[in-house]
């Protein structure tokens, strides 16, 4: 039984498709790493603010920048604080 080979043009098209797939995978990994880095940076900033203002896990910072002392217990739904998020990742 004789093995057949792809024509040169078809082989090049296949190699190009493989390369594009590898580039897309590398870009996706980079995007994921950048997203994780941004998320950690955000959590670090929030944690620094909690420390600066002496906040506890029961306190919250609103989207408008208001400090809500005991804000977690006053909220209708539980709000995740940076302290909660850090302890859940360990």
PyMOL Python script that loads the backbone (N, CA, C, O; Angstrom):
from pymol import cmd

cmd.read_pdbstr("""\
ATOM      1  N   UNK A   1       0.843  -1.186   0.000  1.00  0.00           N
ATOM      2  CA  UNK A   1       0.000   0.000   0.000  1.00  0.00           C
ATOM      3  C   UNK A   1       0.885   1.245   0.000  1.00  0.00           C
ATOM      4  O   UNK A   1       1.774   1.397   0.838  1.00  0.00           O
ATOM      5  N   UNK A   2       0.630   2.101  -0.927  1.00  0.00           N
ATOM      6  CA  UNK A   2       1.461   3.274  -1.112  1.00  0.00           C
ATOM      7  C   UNK A   2       0.879   4.475  -0.340  1.00  0.00           C
ATOM      8  O   UNK A   2      -0.313   4.767  -0.430  1.00  0.00           O
ATOM      9  N   UNK A   3       1.744   5.155   0.414  1.00  0.00           N
ATOM     10  CA  UNK A   3       1.312   6.359   1.136  1.00  0.00           C
ATOM     11  C   UNK A   3       1.241   7.526   0.175  1.00  0.00           C
ATOM     12  O   UNK A   3       2.115   7.718  -0.671  1.00  0.00           O
ATOM     13  N   UNK A   4       0.185   8.296   0.325  1.00  0.00           N
ATOM     14  CA  UNK A   4       0.035   9.482  -0.506  1.00  0.00           C
ATOM     15  C   UNK A   4       0.437  10.694   0.317  1.00  0.00           C
ATOM     16  O   UNK A   4       0.377  10.664   1.546  1.00  0.00           O
ATOM     17  N   UNK A   5       0.840  11.739  -0.347  1.00  0.00           N
ATOM     18  CA  UNK A   5       1.218  12.985   0.309  1.00  0.00           C
ATOM     19  C   UNK A   5       0.287  14.099  -0.137  1.00  0.00           C
ATOM     20  O   UNK A   5      -0.234  14.100  -1.252  1.00  0.00           O
ATOM     21  N   UNK A   6       0.099  15.040   0.767  1.00  0.00           N
ATOM     22  CA  UNK A   6      -0.655  16.227   0.403  1.00  0.00           C
ATOM     23  C   UNK A   6       0.129  17.037  -0.614  1.00  0.00           C
ATOM     24  O   UNK A   6       1.360  17.030  -0.638  1.00  0.00           O
ATOM     25  N   UNK A   7      -0.607  17.720  -1.435  1.00  0.00           N
ATOM     26  CA  UNK A   7       0.059  18.646  -2.351  1.00  0.00           C
ATOM     27  C   UNK A   7       0.675  19.754  -1.498  1.00  0.00           C
ATOM     28  O   UNK A   7       0.187  20.047  -0.407  1.00  0.00           O
ATOM     29  N   UNK A   8       1.729  20.357  -1.991  1.00  0.00           N
ATOM     30  CA  UNK A   8       2.465  21.382  -1.240  1.00  0.00           C
ATOM     31  C   UNK A   8       1.550  22.518  -0.789  1.00  0.00           C
ATOM     32  O   UNK A   8       1.653  22.979   0.348  1.00  0.00           O
ATOM     33  N   UNK A   9       0.671  22.967  -1.652  1.00  0.00           N
ATOM     34  CA  UNK A   9      -0.244  24.051  -1.322  1.00  0.00           C
ATOM     35  C   UNK A   9      -1.168  23.652  -0.155  1.00  0.00           C
ATOM     36  O   UNK A   9      -1.384  24.433   0.772  1.00  0.00           O
ATOM     37  N   UNK A  10      -1.696  22.444  -0.217  1.00  0.00           N
ATOM     38  CA  UNK A  10      -2.591  21.968   0.842  1.00  0.00           C
ATOM     39  C   UNK A  10      -1.841  21.807   2.167  1.00  0.00           C
ATOM     40  O   UNK A  10      -2.385  22.106   3.230  1.00  0.00           O
ATOM     41  N   UNK A  11      -0.609  21.342   2.104  1.00  0.00           N
ATOM     42  CA  UNK A  11       0.193  21.192   3.310  1.00  0.00           C
ATOM     43  C   UNK A  11       0.457  22.553   3.954  1.00  0.00           C
ATOM     44  O   UNK A  11       0.404  22.684   5.176  1.00  0.00           O
ATOM     45  N   UNK A  12       0.742  23.568   3.126  1.00  0.00           N
ATOM     46  CA  UNK A  12       0.984  24.913   3.636  1.00  0.00           C
ATOM     47  C   UNK A  12      -0.282  25.512   4.264  1.00  0.00           C
ATOM     48  O   UNK A  12      -0.207  26.189   5.289  1.00  0.00           O
ATOM     49  N   UNK A  13      -1.435  25.259   3.650  1.00  0.00           N
ATOM     50  CA  UNK A  13      -2.705  25.732   4.218  1.00  0.00           C
ATOM     51  C   UNK A  13      -2.941  25.092   5.581  1.00  0.00           C
ATOM     52  O   UNK A  13      -3.377  25.757   6.520  1.00  0.00           O
ATOM     53  N   UNK A  14      -2.652  23.801   5.682  1.00  0.00           N
ATOM     54  CA  UNK A  14      -2.808  23.088   6.949  1.00  0.00           C
ATOM     55  C   UNK A  14      -1.862  23.644   8.019  1.00  0.00           C
ATOM     56  O   UNK A  14      -2.273  23.846   9.161  1.00  0.00           O
ATOM     57  N   UNK A  15      -0.621  23.887   7.663  1.00  0.00           N
ATOM     58  CA  UNK A  15       0.358  24.439   8.606  1.00  0.00           C
ATOM     59  C   UNK A  15      -0.046  25.837   9.063  1.00  0.00           C
ATOM     60  O   UNK A  15       0.112  26.181  10.235  1.00  0.00           O
ATOM     61  N   UNK A  16      -0.565  26.638   8.143  1.00  0.00           N
ATOM     62  CA  UNK A  16      -1.023  27.976   8.496  1.00  0.00           C
ATOM     63  C   UNK A  16      -2.187  27.912   9.478  1.00  0.00           C
ATOM     64  O   UNK A  16      -2.240  28.686  10.434  1.00  0.00           O
ATOM     65  N   UNK A  17      -3.106  27.005   9.248  1.00  0.00           N
ATOM     66  CA  UNK A  17      -4.241  26.840  10.162  1.00  0.00           C
ATOM     67  C   UNK A  17      -3.763  26.406  11.545  1.00  0.00           C
ATOM     68  O   UNK A  17      -4.284  26.886  12.552  1.00  0.00           O
ATOM     69  N   UNK A  18      -2.792  25.516  11.610  1.00  0.00           N
ATOM     70  CA  UNK A  18      -2.228  25.087  12.891  1.00  0.00           C
ATOM     71  C   UNK A  18      -1.572  26.263  13.610  1.00  0.00           C
ATOM     72  O   UNK A  18      -1.733  26.431  14.819  1.00  0.00           O
ATOM     73  N   UNK A  19      -0.841  27.067  12.863  1.00  0.00           N
ATOM     74  CA  UNK A  19      -0.170  28.228  13.451  1.00  0.00           C
ATOM     75  C   UNK A  19      -1.173  29.230  13.996  1.00  0.00           C
ATOM     76  O   UNK A  19      -0.993  29.768  15.088  1.00  0.00           O
ATOM     77  N   UNK A  20      -2.228  29.480  13.234  1.00  0.00           N
ATOM     78  CA  UNK A  20      -3.271  30.412  13.694  1.00  0.00           C
ATOM     79  C   UNK A  20      -3.940  29.895  14.961  1.00  0.00           C
ATOM     80  O   UNK A  20      -4.268  30.676  15.854  1.00  0.00           O
ATOM     81  N   UNK A  21      -4.142  28.594  15.042  1.00  0.00           N
ATOM     82  CA  UNK A  21      -4.739  27.996  16.234  1.00  0.00           C
ATOM     83  C   UNK A  21      -3.816  28.191  17.434  1.00  0.00           C
ATOM     84  O   UNK A  21      -4.282  28.517  18.526  1.00  0.00           O
ATOM     85  N   UNK A  22      -2.522  27.997  17.242  1.00  0.00           N
ATOM     86  CA  UNK A  22      -1.554  28.181  18.332  1.00  0.00           C
ATOM     87  C   UNK A  22      -1.494  29.640  18.784  1.00  0.00           C
ATOM     88  O   UNK A  22      -1.392  29.918  19.979  1.00  0.00           O
ATOM     89  N   UNK A  23      -1.557  30.572  17.828  1.00  0.00           N
ATOM     90  CA  UNK A  23      -1.541  32.001  18.163  1.00  0.00           C
ATOM     91  C   UNK A  23      -2.793  32.363  18.955  1.00  0.00           C
ATOM     92  O   UNK A  23      -2.713  33.084  19.949  1.00  0.00           O
ATOM     93  N   UNK A  24      -3.934  31.871  18.522  1.00  0.00           N
ATOM     94  CA  UNK A  24      -5.189  32.159  19.222  1.00  0.00           C
ATOM     95  C   UNK A  24      -5.147  31.616  20.651  1.00  0.00           C
ATOM     96  O   UNK A  24      -5.607  32.277  21.581  1.00  0.00           O
ATOM     97  N   UNK A  25      -4.602  30.428  20.824  1.00  0.00           N
ATOM     98  CA  UNK A  25      -4.486  29.844  22.153  1.00  0.00           C
ATOM     99  C   UNK A  25      -3.552  30.669  23.034  1.00  0.00           C
ATOM    100  O   UNK A  25      -3.851  30.909  24.204  1.00  0.00           O
ATOM    101  N   UNK A  26      -2.438  31.099  22.483  1.00  0.00           N
ATOM    102  CA  UNK A  26      -1.492  31.925  23.235  1.00  0.00           C
ATOM    103  C   UNK A  26      -2.123  33.259  23.621  1.00  0.00           C
ATOM    104  O   UNK A  26      -1.927  33.740  24.737  1.00  0.00           O
ATOM    105  N   UNK A  27      -2.883  33.860  22.696  1.00  0.00           N
ATOM    106  CA  UNK A  27      -3.557  35.126  22.993  1.00  0.00           C
ATOM    107  C   UNK A  27      -4.612  34.949  24.079  1.00  0.00           C
ATOM    108  O   UNK A  27      -4.780  35.820  24.933  1.00  0.00           O
ATOM    109  N   UNK A  28      -5.315  33.833  24.047  1.00  0.00           N
ATOM    110  CA  UNK A  28      -6.330  33.566  25.070  1.00  0.00           C
ATOM    111  C   UNK A  28      -5.675  33.391  26.441  1.00  0.00           C
ATOM    112  O   UNK A  28      -6.194  33.884  27.443  1.00  0.00           O
ATOM    113  N   UNK A  29      -4.549  32.699  26.488  1.00  0.00           N
ATOM    114  CA  UNK A  29      -3.837  32.524  27.751  1.00  0.00           C
ATOM    115  C   UNK A  29      -3.332  33.864  28.279  1.00  0.00           C
ATOM    116  O   UNK A  29      -3.384  34.121  29.482  1.00  0.00           O
ATOM    117  N   UNK A  30      -2.848  34.707  27.388  1.00  0.00           N
ATOM    118  CA  UNK A  30      -2.373  36.031  27.785  1.00  0.00           C
ATOM    119  C   UNK A  30      -3.520  36.879  28.319  1.00  0.00           C
ATOM    120  O   UNK A  30      -3.373  37.567  29.330  1.00  0.00           O
ATOM    121  N   UNK A  31      -4.660  36.827  27.638  1.00  0.00           N
ATOM    122  CA  UNK A  31      -5.834  37.587  28.085  1.00  0.00           C
ATOM    123  C   UNK A  31      -6.289  37.109  29.459  1.00  0.00           C
ATOM    124  O   UNK A  31      -6.644  37.924  30.310  1.00  0.00           O
ATOM    125  N   UNK A  32      -6.283  35.823  29.681  1.00  0.00           N
ATOM    126  CA  UNK A  32      -6.681  35.281  30.976  1.00  0.00           C
ATOM    127  C   UNK A  32      -5.717  35.731  32.066  1.00  0.00           C
ATOM    128  O   UNK A  32      -6.141  36.115  33.156  1.00  0.00           O
ATOM    129  N   UNK A  33      -4.424  35.683  31.773  1.00  0.00           N
ATOM    130  CA  UNK A  33      -3.431  36.122  32.755  1.00  0.00           C
ATOM    131  C   UNK A  33      -3.583  37.613  33.053  1.00  0.00           C
ATOM    132  O   UNK A  33      -3.466  38.026  34.207  1.00  0.00           O
ATOM    133  N   UNK A  34      -3.844  38.430  32.017  1.00  0.00           N
ATOM    134  CA  UNK A  34      -4.055  39.860  32.222  1.00  0.00           C
ATOM    135  C   UNK A  34      -5.296  40.124  33.061  1.00  0.00           C
ATOM    136  O   UNK A  34      -5.298  41.016  33.909  1.00  0.00           O
ATOM    137  N   UNK A  35      -6.349  39.351  32.828  1.00  0.00           N
ATOM    138  CA  UNK A  35      -7.576  39.496  33.608  1.00  0.00           C
ATOM    139  C   UNK A  35      -7.334  39.136  35.073  1.00  0.00           C
ATOM    140  O   UNK A  35      -7.782  39.847  35.971  1.00  0.00           O
ATOM    141  N   UNK A  36      -6.632  38.044  35.310  1.00  0.00           N
ATOM    142  CA  UNK A  36      -6.325  37.642  36.682  1.00  0.00           C
ATOM    143  C   UNK A  36      -5.457  38.692  37.373  1.00  0.00           C
ATOM    144  O   UNK A  36      -5.651  38.982  38.554  1.00  0.00           O
ATOM    145  N   UNK A  37      -4.508  39.257  36.644  1.00  0.00           N
ATOM    146  CA  UNK A  37      -3.648  40.296  37.188  1.00  0.00           C
ATOM    147  C   UNK A  37      -4.469  41.534  37.571  1.00  0.00           C
ATOM    148  O   UNK A  37      -4.268  42.105  38.643  1.00  0.00           O
ATOM    149  N   UNK A  38      -5.383  41.942  36.703  1.00  0.00           N
ATOM    150  CA  UNK A  38      -6.234  43.096  36.988  1.00  0.00           C
ATOM    151  C   UNK A  38      -7.135  42.829  38.189  1.00  0.00           C
ATOM    152  O   UNK A  38      -7.349  43.720  39.012  1.00  0.00           O
ATOM    153  N   UNK A  39      -7.659  41.626  38.297  1.00  0.00           N
ATOM    154  CA  UNK A  39      -8.521  41.264  39.427  1.00  0.00           C
ATOM    155  C   UNK A  39      -7.733  41.313  40.739  1.00  0.00           C
ATOM    156  O   UNK A  39      -8.226  41.837  41.738  1.00  0.00           O
ATOM    157  N   UNK A  40      -6.530  40.779  40.741  1.00  0.00           N
ATOM    158  CA  UNK A  40      -5.697  40.821  41.943  1.00  0.00           C
ATOM    159  C   UNK A  40      -5.320  42.253  42.309  1.00  0.00           C
ATOM    160  O   UNK A  40      -5.290  42.604  43.488  1.00  0.00           O
ATOM    161  N   UNK A  41      -5.036  43.075  41.316  1.00  0.00           N
ATOM    162  CA  UNK A  41      -4.710  44.481  41.557  1.00  0.00           C
ATOM    163  C   UNK A  41      -5.906  45.191  42.201  1.00  0.00           C
ATOM    164  O   UNK A  41      -5.739  45.949  43.156  1.00  0.00           O
ATOM    165  N   UNK A  42      -7.099  44.947  41.680  1.00  0.00           N
ATOM    166  CA  UNK A  42      -8.320  45.541  42.234  1.00  0.00           C
ATOM    167  C   UNK A  42      -8.510  45.122  43.696  1.00  0.00           C
ATOM    168  O   UNK A  42      -8.774  45.959  44.559  1.00  0.00           O
ATOM    169  N   UNK A  43      -8.375  43.830  43.964  1.00  0.00           N
ATOM    170  CA  UNK A  43      -8.546  43.339  45.330  1.00  0.00           C
ATOM    171  C   UNK A  43      -7.491  43.926  46.265  1.00  0.00           C
ATOM    172  O   UNK A  43      -7.784  44.224  47.423  1.00  0.00           O
ATOM    173  N   UNK A  44      -6.272  44.091  45.771  1.00  0.00           N
ATOM    174  CA  UNK A  44      -5.203  44.674  46.574  1.00  0.00           C
ATOM    175  C   UNK A  44      -5.540  46.121  46.927  1.00  0.00           C
ATOM    176  O   UNK A  44      -5.357  46.533  48.073  1.00  0.00           O
ATOM    177  N   UNK A  45      -6.028  46.896  45.959  1.00  0.00           N
ATOM    178  CA  UNK A  45      -6.402  48.288  46.213  1.00  0.00           C
ATOM    179  C   UNK A  45      -7.528  48.356  47.234  1.00  0.00           C
ATOM    180  O   UNK A  45      -7.477  49.169  48.157  1.00  0.00           O
ATOM    181  N   UNK A  46      -8.538  47.520  47.081  1.00  0.00           N
ATOM    182  CA  UNK A  46      -9.661  47.520  48.025  1.00  0.00           C
ATOM    183  C   UNK A  46      -9.177  47.140  49.417  1.00  0.00           C
ATOM    184  O   UNK A  46      -9.596  47.740  50.407  1.00  0.00           O
ATOM    185  N   UNK A  47      -8.308  46.159  49.496  1.00  0.00           N
ATOM    186  CA  UNK A  47      -7.770  45.748  50.786  1.00  0.00           C
ATOM    187  C   UNK A  47      -6.970  46.887  51.428  1.00  0.00           C
ATOM    188  O   UNK A  47      -7.057  47.107  52.636  1.00  0.00           O
ATOM    189  N   UNK A  48      -6.198  47.604  50.622  1.00  0.00           N
ATOM    190  CA  UNK A  48      -5.452  48.748  51.145  1.00  0.00           C
ATOM    191  C   UNK A  48      -6.404  49.819  51.683  1.00  0.00           C
ATOM    192  O   UNK A  48      -6.132  50.438  52.712  1.00  0.00           O
ATOM    193  N   UNK A  49      -7.516  50.033  50.986  1.00  0.00           N
ATOM    194  CA  UNK A  49      -8.500  51.012  51.453  1.00  0.00           C
ATOM    195  C   UNK A  49      -9.144  50.554  52.757  1.00  0.00           C
ATOM    196  O   UNK A  49      -9.362  51.361  53.661  1.00  0.00           O
ATOM    197  N   UNK A  50      -9.448  49.265  52.858  1.00  0.00           N
ATOM    198  CA  UNK A  50     -10.003  48.732  54.109  1.00  0.00           C
ATOM    199  C   UNK A  50      -9.032  48.969  55.261  1.00  0.00           C
ATOM    200  O   UNK A  50      -9.438  49.350  56.359  1.00  0.00           O
ATOM    201  N   UNK A  51      -7.756  48.742  55.002  1.00  0.00           N
ATOM    202  CA  UNK A  51      -6.749  48.943  56.051  1.00  0.00           C
ATOM    203  C   UNK A  51      -6.608  50.434  56.374  1.00  0.00           C
ATOM    204  O   UNK A  51      -6.519  50.803  57.546  1.00  0.00           O
ATOM    205  N   UNK A  52      -6.588  51.283  55.366  1.00  0.00           N
ATOM    206  CA  UNK A  52      -6.416  52.716  55.567  1.00  0.00           C
ATOM    207  C   UNK A  52      -7.548  53.305  56.413  1.00  0.00           C
ATOM    208  O   UNK A  52      -7.309  54.147  57.279  1.00  0.00           O
ATOM    209  N   UNK A  53      -8.772  52.860  56.157  1.00  0.00           N
ATOM    210  CA  UNK A  53      -9.923  53.408  56.860  1.00  0.00           C
ATOM    211  C   UNK A  53     -10.360  52.560  58.050  1.00  0.00           C
ATOM    212  O   UNK A  53     -11.391  52.835  58.664  1.00  0.00           O
ATOM    213  N   UNK A  54      -9.581  51.527  58.378  1.00  0.00           N
ATOM    214  CA  UNK A  54      -9.874  50.699  59.542  1.00  0.00           C
ATOM    215  C   UNK A  54     -11.173  49.930  59.424  1.00  0.00           C
ATOM    216  O   UNK A  54     -11.877  49.748  60.418  1.00  0.00           O
ATOM    217  N   UNK A  55     -11.497  49.483  58.241  1.00  0.00           N
ATOM    218  CA  UNK A  55     -12.751  48.758  58.026  1.00  0.00           C
ATOM    219  C   UNK A  55     -12.584  47.288  58.382  1.00  0.00           C
ATOM    220  O   UNK A  55     -11.474  46.754  58.394  1.00  0.00           O
ATOM    221  N   UNK A  56     -13.693  46.657  58.668  1.00  0.00           N
ATOM    222  CA  UNK A  56     -13.697  45.224  58.985  1.00  0.00           C
ATOM    223  C   UNK A  56     -14.513  44.475  57.940  1.00  0.00           C
ATOM    224  O   UNK A  56     -15.043  45.079  57.007  1.00  0.00           O
ATOM    225  N   UNK A  57     -14.612  43.177  58.095  1.00  0.00           N
ATOM    226  CA  UNK A  57     -15.377  42.346  57.165  1.00  0.00           C
ATOM    227  C   UNK A  57     -16.862  42.691  57.210  1.00  0.00           C
ATOM    228  O   UNK A  57     -17.593  42.353  56.279  1.00  0.00           O
ATOM    229  N   UNK A  58     -17.329  43.355  58.271  1.00  0.00           N
ATOM    230  CA  UNK A  58     -18.736  43.746  58.378  1.00  0.00           C
ATOM    231  C   UNK A  58     -19.031  45.052  57.649  1.00  0.00           C
ATOM    232  O   UNK A  58     -20.196  45.399  57.458  1.00  0.00           O
ATOM    233  N   UNK A  59     -18.004  45.773  57.245  1.00  0.00           N
ATOM    234  CA  UNK A  59     -18.174  47.058  56.578  1.00  0.00           C
ATOM    235  C   UNK A  59     -18.140  46.859  55.064  1.00  0.00           C
ATOM    236  O   UNK A  59     -17.756  45.804  54.559  1.00  0.00           O
ATOM    237  N   UNK A  60     -18.553  47.908  54.363  1.00  0.00           N
ATOM    238  CA  UNK A  60     -18.560  47.833  52.896  1.00  0.00           C
ATOM    239  C   UNK A  60     -18.219  49.194  52.319  1.00  0.00           C
ATOM    240  O   UNK A  60     -18.362  50.223  52.979  1.00  0.00           O
ATOM    241  N   UNK A  61     -17.768  49.177  51.086  1.00  0.00           N
ATOM    242  CA  UNK A  61     -17.534  50.401  50.324  1.00  0.00           C
ATOM    243  C   UNK A  61     -18.490  50.336  49.140  1.00  0.00           C
ATOM    244  O   UNK A  61     -18.464  49.382  48.362  1.00  0.00           O
ATOM    245  N   UNK A  62     -19.337  51.363  49.010  1.00  0.00           N
ATOM    246  CA  UNK A  62     -20.317  51.364  47.923  1.00  0.00           C
ATOM    247  C   UNK A  62     -19.639  51.705  46.606  1.00  0.00           C
ATOM    248  O   UNK A  62     -18.489  52.145  46.576  1.00  0.00           O
ATOM    249  N   UNK A  63     -20.370  51.493  45.522  1.00  0.00           N
ATOM    250  CA  UNK A  63     -19.864  51.839  44.200  1.00  0.00           C
ATOM    251  C   UNK A  63     -19.603  53.337  44.093  1.00  0.00           C
ATOM    252  O   UNK A  63     -18.752  53.767  43.314  1.00  0.00           O
ATOM    253  N   UNK A  64     -20.343  54.142  44.882  1.00  0.00           N
ATOM    254  CA  UNK A  64     -20.180  55.601  44.868  1.00  0.00           C
ATOM    255  C   UNK A  64     -19.040  56.061  45.763  1.00  0.00           C
ATOM    256  O   UNK A  64     -18.744  57.254  45.828  1.00  0.00           O
ATOM    257  N   UNK A  65     -18.391  55.116  46.459  1.00  0.00           N
ATOM    258  CA  UNK A  65     -17.264  55.459  47.316  1.00  0.00           C
ATOM    259  C   UNK A  65     -17.641  55.775  48.751  1.00  0.00           C
ATOM    260  O   UNK A  65     -16.816  56.282  49.511  1.00  0.00           O
ATOM    261  N   UNK A  66     -18.873  55.483  49.129  1.00  0.00           N
ATOM    262  CA  UNK A  66     -19.298  55.706  50.507  1.00  0.00           C
ATOM    263  C   UNK A  66     -18.871  54.521  51.369  1.00  0.00           C
ATOM    264  O   UNK A  66     -18.940  53.365  50.949  1.00  0.00           O
ATOM    265  N   UNK A  67     -18.433  54.838  52.577  1.00  0.00           N
ATOM    266  CA  UNK A  67     -18.069  53.795  53.529  1.00  0.00           C
ATOM    267  C   UNK A  67     -19.320  53.461  54.334  1.00  0.00           C
ATOM    268  O   UNK A  67     -19.916  54.339  54.958  1.00  0.00           O
ATOM    269  N   UNK A  68     -19.707  52.214  54.319  1.00  0.00           N
ATOM    270  CA  UNK A  68     -20.888  51.755  55.030  1.00  0.00           C
ATOM    271  C   UNK A  68     -20.444  50.902  56.207  1.00  0.00           C
ATOM    272  O   UNK A  68     -20.163  49.713  56.055  1.00  0.00           O
ATOM    273  N   UNK A  69     -20.382  51.527  57.396  1.00  0.00           N
ATOM    274  CA  UNK A  69     -19.995  50.793  58.600  1.00  0.00           C
ATOM    275  C   UNK A  69     -21.120  49.810  58.921  1.00  0.00           C
ATOM    276  O   UNK A  69     -22.283  50.198  59.040  1.00  0.00           O
ATOM    277  N   UNK A  70     -20.766  48.558  59.056  1.00  0.00           N
ATOM    278  CA  UNK A  70     -21.774  47.519  59.273  1.00  0.00           C
ATOM    279  C   UNK A  70     -22.633  47.309  58.039  1.00  0.00           C
ATOM    280  O   UNK A  70     -23.710  46.719  58.121  1.00  0.00           O
ATOM    281  N   UNK A  71     -22.169  47.782  56.915  1.00  0.00           N
ATOM    282  CA  UNK A  71     -22.938  47.744  55.673  1.00  0.00           C
ATOM    283  C   UNK A  71     -23.289  46.360  55.201  1.00  0.00           C
ATOM    284  O   UNK A  71     -24.299  46.171  54.523  1.00  0.00           O
ATOM    285  N   UNK A  72     -22.483  45.400  55.541  1.00  0.00           N
ATOM    286  CA  UNK A  72     -22.767  44.033  55.106  1.00  0.00           C
ATOM    287  C   UNK A  72     -24.007  43.511  55.802  1.00  0.00           C
ATOM    288  O   UNK A  72     -24.845  42.872  55.166  1.00  0.00           O
ATOM    289  N   UNK A  73     -24.143  43.769  57.088  1.00  0.00           N
ATOM    290  CA  UNK A  73     -25.298  43.261  57.830  1.00  0.00           C
ATOM    291  C   UNK A  73     -26.562  44.049  57.520  1.00  0.00           C
ATOM    292  O   UNK A  73     -27.663  43.526  57.692  1.00  0.00           O
ATOM    293  N   UNK A  74     -26.432  45.308  57.062  1.00  0.00           N
ATOM    294  CA  UNK A  74     -27.592  46.125  56.742  1.00  0.00           C
ATOM    295  C   UNK A  74     -28.133  45.853  55.340  1.00  0.00           C
ATOM    296  O   UNK A  74     -29.283  46.175  55.043  1.00  0.00           O
ATOM    297  N   UNK A  75     -27.326  45.276  54.500  1.00  0.00           N
ATOM    298  CA  UNK A  75     -27.732  45.057  53.110  1.00  0.00           C
ATOM    299  C   UNK A  75     -28.778  43.961  53.025  1.00  0.00           C
ATOM    300  O   UNK A  75     -28.779  43.027  53.827  1.00  0.00           O
ATOM    301  N   UNK A  76     -29.675  44.080  52.039  1.00  0.00           N
ATOM    302  CA  UNK A  76     -30.712  43.066  51.837  1.00  0.00           C
ATOM    303  C   UNK A  76     -30.090  41.735  51.453  1.00  0.00           C
ATOM    304  O   UNK A  76     -30.524  40.676  51.905  1.00  0.00           O
ATOM    305  N   UNK A  77     -29.081  41.804  50.623  1.00  0.00           N
ATOM    306  CA  UNK A  77     -28.351  40.597  50.232  1.00  0.00           C
ATOM    307  C   UNK A  77     -26.934  40.716  50.759  1.00  0.00           C
ATOM    308  O   UNK A  77     -26.385  41.817  50.806  1.00  0.00           O
ATOM    309  N   UNK A  78     -26.332  39.602  51.156  1.00  0.00           N
ATOM    310  CA  UNK A  78     -24.950  39.663  51.645  1.00  0.00           C
ATOM    311  C   UNK A  78     -24.013  40.191  50.560  1.00  0.00           C
ATOM    312  O   UNK A  78     -24.093  39.792  49.399  1.00  0.00           O
ATOM    313  N   UNK A  79     -23.140  41.080  50.959  1.00  0.00           N
ATOM    314  CA  UNK A  79     -22.151  41.644  50.054  1.00  0.00           C
ATOM    315  C   UNK A  79     -20.816  40.996  50.346  1.00  0.00           C
ATOM    316  O   UNK A  79     -20.410  40.886  51.503  1.00  0.00           O
ATOM    317  N   UNK A  80     -20.132  40.566  49.297  1.00  0.00           N
ATOM    318  CA  UNK A  80     -18.809  39.976  49.506  1.00  0.00           C
ATOM    319  C   UNK A  80     -17.809  41.089  49.746  1.00  0.00           C
ATOM    320  O   UNK A  80     -17.694  42.020  48.948  1.00  0.00           O
ATOM    321  N   UNK A  81     -17.102  40.989  50.827  1.00  0.00           N
ATOM    322  CA  UNK A  81     -16.056  41.962  51.114  1.00  0.00           C
ATOM    323  C   UNK A  81     -14.731  41.390  50.653  1.00  0.00           C
ATOM    324  O   UNK A  81     -14.625  40.184  50.431  1.00  0.00           O
ATOM    325  N   UNK A  82     -13.719  42.228  50.506  1.00  0.00           N
ATOM    326  CA  UNK A  82     -12.405  41.708  50.119  1.00  0.00           C
ATOM    327  C   UNK A  82     -11.878  40.683  51.103  1.00  0.00           C
ATOM    328  O   UNK A  82     -11.182  39.743  50.719  1.00  0.00           O
ATOM    329  N   UNK A  83     -12.212  40.865  52.382  1.00  0.00           N
ATOM    330  CA  UNK A  83     -11.762  39.908  53.390  1.00  0.00           C
ATOM    331  C   UNK A  83     -12.378  38.541  53.104  1.00  0.00           C
ATOM    332  O   UNK A  83     -11.698  37.518  53.191  1.00  0.00           O
ATOM    333  N   UNK A  84     -13.683  38.525  52.758  1.00  0.00           N
ATOM    334  CA  UNK A  84     -14.356  37.265  52.418  1.00  0.00           C
ATOM    335  C   UNK A  84     -13.736  36.634  51.183  1.00  0.00           C
ATOM    336  O   UNK A  84     -13.498  35.426  51.153  1.00  0.00           O
ATOM    337  N   UNK A  85     -13.473  37.446  50.160  1.00  0.00           N
ATOM    338  CA  UNK A  85     -12.927  36.918  48.915  1.00  0.00           C
ATOM    339  C   UNK A  85     -11.528  36.364  49.102  1.00  0.00           C
ATOM    340  O   UNK A  85     -11.182  35.333  48.526  1.00  0.00           O
ATOM    341  N   UNK A  86     -10.726  37.042  49.902  1.00  0.00           N
ATOM    342  CA  UNK A  86      -9.368  36.543  50.118  1.00  0.00           C
ATOM    343  C   UNK A  86      -9.387  35.238  50.898  1.00  0.00           C
ATOM    344  O   UNK A  86      -8.598  34.336  50.615  1.00  0.00           O
ATOM    345  N   UNK A  87     -10.274  35.128  51.872  1.00  0.00           N
ATOM    346  CA  UNK A  87     -10.306  33.901  52.661  1.00  0.00           C
ATOM    347  C   UNK A  87     -10.881  32.742  51.862  1.00  0.00           C
ATOM    348  O   UNK A  87     -10.557  31.588  52.143  1.00  0.00           O
ATOM    349  N   UNK A  88     -11.727  33.018  50.874  1.00  0.00           N
ATOM    350  CA  UNK A  88     -12.293  31.933  50.081  1.00  0.00           C
ATOM    351  C   UNK A  88     -11.336  31.421  49.030  1.00  0.00           C
ATOM    352  O   UNK A  88     -11.535  30.325  48.505  1.00  0.00           O
ATOM    353  N   UNK A  89     -10.285  32.191  48.699  1.00  0.00           N
ATOM    354  CA  UNK A  89      -9.331  31.743  47.682  1.00  0.00           C
ATOM    355  C   UNK A  89      -8.215  30.919  48.269  1.00  0.00           C
ATOM    356  O   UNK A  89      -7.378  30.406  47.527  1.00  0.00           O
ATOM    357  N   UNK A  90      -8.176  30.776  49.563  1.00  0.00           N
ATOM    358  CA  UNK A  90      -7.105  30.004  50.198  1.00  0.00           C
ATOM    359  C   UNK A  90      -7.541  28.607  50.487  1.00  0.00           C
ATOM    360  O   UNK A  90      -6.764  27.816  51.022  1.00  0.00           O
TER     361      UNK A  90
END
""", "prot")
cmd.dss("prot")
cmd.show_as("cartoon", "prot")
cmd.util.cbc("prot")
cmd.orient("prot")
